[in-house]
Amino acid sequence: MFLQGKTALITGSTSGIGLGYARALAAEGANVMINGFGDAVAIEGYVAELAAASGGKALHSGADMMKPDEIRAMVAECTDRLGAPDILINNAGIQHVAPVDEFPEDKWDAIMSIILSSAFHTTKAALPSMKAKGWGRVINTGSMHSLVASPFKSAYNAAKHGLAGFSKTVALEVATQGITVNNICPGYVWTSLVENQIPDTMKTRGLTREQVINDVLLANQPQKKFVQVEQLAALAVFLCREEASAITGTNLSVDGGWTAQ
Ligand code: NAD
């Protein structure tokens, strides 16, 4: 339990990858503030589970990552009730797929706010106490789309590429202060979101489950396997260890070979 006494704040962690990070950090003893939307009873259950796992405290913030005031209030609440974040994971994200000349303006703005600007606001609010302590970890959930593009995802690709540049910049600014900043770049990850779209794609394209998985979802993922949430969470935990203190300003691909092509 090497993270006992430390506090982690993870945006977009009421499901999927973010919840995986929260579980893995709590298992190492960290107090955890989770954030995101979803069913209140389920969220209450996650908070109880995380507190029990860490033996410390856990809380949920419903702050909307599109709203800078709410983001600042979330960091302040975390500081007051759990401790200033020693570990900040910027993970909230949404997707919208459309050709750029048909891309809805409101979707562009939402994606840029939730993925990119929220990371600026959380980092700005959390860094001063990390600097004061001389220790901190900022981990961003980028994507293979921080490094390469796919068509019809202009906002997502722009925001995720932006997150890579933001991570490098902050890493340089705090390089001598015991704080590392990295961008984890997953390929296609097995989450309920992915699982739920399989039956529809089978129906609309007249394909078997195996064809949807191998020829549609994993067409560009050479290993033909989804990345597992636990694999990403294990990397985040490693980044918090002293052994990882020289890893900063990097894009860390966990993508089954996607960006080797
Ligand atoms: P998910 O939909 O399960 O999780 C998204 C989380 O963000 C949820 O907790 C949701 O409530 C929260 N969220 C959405 N809008 C928000 C807002 N305005 N304010 C606060 N919280 C908000 O998806 P996931 O697959 O776990 O994705 C997590 C991150 O991983 C995202 O940044 C995504 O781009 C990235 N990613 C996912 C994959 C994949 O294949 N699933 C691949 C690469 C990168």
Residues whose N, C-alpha, C, O or C-beta is under 5 A from the ligand:
A	BS01	NAD	G12 S13 T14 S15 G16 I17 G18 N35 G36 F37 A63 D64 M65 M66 N91 A92 G93 I114 T141 G142 S143 P186 G187 Y188 V189 T191
